[in-house]
């Protein structure tokens, strides 16, 4: 989504979930945890943190490393005050 589309949703009280599903990230199937962090940061920068969440529902069938990396990104974001 463009920043304009993100703001359209946020300005109307909507909630934006950033997925960790690689095909939805910038580098497609070559995406890694840094791409996910970039998507989260970009979304927060566009609309603020109050209406942004992290969606991990596309991790079914993934190995434990994917879930561990996701938890690491979340912990980093919380430690840096970017998430509640």
C-alpha positions in Angstrom: 0.0 0.0 0.0 1.1 3.5 -0.6 1.6 6.0 2.3 -1.5 7.8 1.1 -3.6 4.6 1.3 -2.1 3.8 4.7 -3.1 7.3 6.0 -6.6 6.9 4.4 -7.1 3.9 6.6 -5.6 5.4 9.8 -7.4 8.7 9.4 -10.7 6.9 9.6 -9.8 5.0 12.7 -8.7 1.8 11.0 -6.0 -0.6 12.1 -3.1 -1.7 10.0 -1.5 -5.1 10.4 2.0 -5.6 9.0 2.5 -9.1 7.8 5.6 -11.2 8.1 4.7 -13.2 5.0 7.7 -12.9 2.7 5.8 -12.6 -0.6 4.1 -9.5 0.8 7.4 -7.8 1.7 9.6 -5.7 -0.5 12.1 -8.5 -1.5 9.3 -11.0 -2.0 10.4 -14.6 -1.3 14.0 -13.4 -0.6 12.8 -11.3 2.4 14.2 -11.8 5.8 13.5 -10.4 9.3 15.2 -7.1 8.4 12.6 -6.6 5.6 9.8 -7.2 8.1 11.3 -4.6 10.5 11.6 -2.2 7.6 7.9 -2.7 6.7 6.9 -2.1 10.4 9.1 1.0 10.6 7.8 2.4 7.3 4.2 1.9 8.3 4.7 3.5 11.7 6.5 6.4 10.1 3.6 6.9 7.7 0.7 6.7 10.2 2.1 6.6 13.7 2.2 3.7 16.1 -1.3 3.8 17.5 -2.9 2.0 14.6 -0.2 -0.4 13.6 0.1 -4.1 14.6 2.2 -7.1 13.7 0.6 -10.0 12.0 2.3 -13.4 12.2 -0.6 -15.5 11.0 1.3 -16.5 7.8 3.8 -18.5 9.7 1.9 -21.8 9.7 4.2 -24.6 8.6 7.4 -22.5 9.2 10.2 -23.7 11.2 10.9 -22.4 14.8 13.6 -20.0 13.5 10.9 -17.8 11.8 9.0 -17.6 15.0 12.2 -16.8 17.0 13.1 -14.0 14.6 9.6 -12.6 14.8 9.8 -12.5 18.6 13.2 -10.9 18.4 12.0 -8.1 16.1 9.0 -7.5 18.5 11.3 -7.4 21.5 13.6 -4.9 19.8 10.7 -2.7 18.8 9.4 -2.7 22.4 12.8 -2.0 23.9 13.2 1.0 21.6 9.8 2.3 22.6 8.3 1.8 19.1 5.5 -0.4 20.4 3.4 -0.6 23.5 
